[in-house]
Amino acid sequence: MFEITTDKQKRNKKVKIDGYTYDVRKAGAGDSLTMQQAGREITKLGKLTNPTEQDSERIEKLTIKTLQICLGLFDSLGDKEAEQHLNSLDVETLMEVIQQIFEEDNGTVQAS
């Protein structure tokens, strides 16, 4: 029998990061696309030899937007300390963590 499951909870992983437990959801197609585009633009602007103030402001805006998307993928499960810890992490760290969480090999999550 062919079976389809639409349970969105299967997209979530419960993880412990630096001693705090979070429920992390996988980014949807829209969020992933936005983060990829922002990352490419940040990299491009970061390579400029003489960036303007507008370039720097654009990098800051894109970084904040990406950070907001990343933070939205994490649920601290009501733990205020976990929430504070999460907010202390930079966007690059959060993106690496998200990538590690959802890197799958034969149905198991790999830890690096």
SULKA-V372654 format. One record per run of one state. SS is the DSSP state (H for helix, E for strand, - for the rest). FROM is the first residue (numbers start at 1). LEN is the number of residues. Records with the same first field share a line. If there is no record, write none. Layout:
SS=FROM-LEN ; FROM-LEN
//
This chain:
-=1-7 ; 18-2 ; 26-3 ; 47-6 ; 73-1 ; 76-4 ; 89-2 ; 103-1 ; 106-2 ; 110-3
H=8-4 ; 29-18 ; 53-20 ; 80-9 ; 91-12
E=12-6 ; 20-6 ; 74-2 ; 104-2 ; 108-2
//
